[in-house]
């Protein structure tokens, strides 16, 4: 039996990176996949929940951003949990095992907390601001 899923789409928002109780990195995001047609209710995309784990989760958190075009390979998984209203909630999602960065986007560099990082933009400094 096979359980393979692959798709290409754009992220609907930045990935959420969290760590499990045992320290495993887990990232969740939603992929908007174009259907190629518009349905009667006006939708033209499917919204696929995607989960990545371990090193792939950290890579996704560092390089993926809202709107980024990405290819995903993974498997469909289902799970359930008890909701706040004590009702069983069933979830179907893709557990990704491979990411393909389809488009190069200079804005999708890894996050950096360095305020002096070179962003490639010129800095305008007035001659009056120079100490000599």
N, C-alpha and C positions, 0 to 999 in steps of 0.2 A: 504494500500500500504506500501511496505517496501523499505527502502534505506539503506542497510547495506553493508559494505565492510570490509573484513579482509584480511590481507596479511602479509607475513614474508619476510624480505629482509635486505640488508645492506645499510647504509647511503652512499651516493656518496661524501658527504662533510659534514663538521660540520654545525649544524643548525644555522640559522640566527635569532637572537632575536631582535625584535623591539617593540616599544610601540606605540599604536594608539594615536590619538589626545586626547581621553578621558582617557588615561593611561592604557588601556588593553594590556597585554603582548600578542604578536603574534610571533610564531616561524614558519619558513618555512624550509623544507629540501626535498631532493629527495631520494626515496627508490628504490634500484635496486632489482627487484624481478625476480628470476630465472624462466625461462619458462619450463625447463626440456628438451628442444630440441633447436637446432640451426636452425634459419630460412634461407631462400635462400640468404638473404642479409648479413648473417654472425652474426646477433645479437642473443644472447641467453638469454636476460633479457629484462624486461619492466621497464621503469623508471617512477615511480609514484610520482607526486608532492604531498606533505603532508603539511597540516597546522594544528597547535595546538594553542589553545588560553588559556588565563588566567593562572591558576596555572600549568596546564599541559604544557604550553609553557615554563615556567620557569624551570620546571623539565627537559624537553627535552633539553633546552639550557645548563643546568648544567651537565647532565649525558650522553647525546648522543654525539658521535664523529664519524668521517668518518670511515667507515668499520665496525661499530658496528652492530651486528645482533639484530634486534628488530621486534616484532610483533605489528601490528597496527590494531585497530578496529575503524571504523568511518563510515562516509557517504560520498557519492559522491556529490560534489556541482559544479555548473557551475556559472561563472560570466563573465562579459565583461568590458572592459575599452577602452578609447581612447588612441591609441598609439602615439608615437612621430611623425609619418607620417600622423596623423589625420585619421587613419583607425581603425575600431573597431577590438579589439583583444579579442578572446574568450578563456577562460581558464577552464579546467576541472581538479579538484583536489580532494583529500580526506581530509575532515575535521575530524581529529582524535578526538575521545573522550576517548580512552584508549591506553596506551603503555604497552607492555610486554617486559621486559628486559630478553632476552632469554639466553644470555651467560654472564658469569661473567668475567669481564676483569679488572684487577687492574689498567690499564692505563686509564680507563673511570671513574675516580673519579671526583667530582665536581671541577670546576676551583677554584684556590686559588691564591691570589696575595702575599701570604706569602713566601718570599724568603728562609725562614728557615724551611719550612715545611718538616717533615720527609718523605722522599721518599723510605725509607727502604734500601738504598744503603749505604755501609760503606764509611766513609770519611778518606782519608789518610792524616795524619798530621805528618810531619817530626819532630824529636826530636829537631831540630834546631829552629823550629818555636815556641816552648814552652818558656814562659817567666821565667821559673825557672830551 
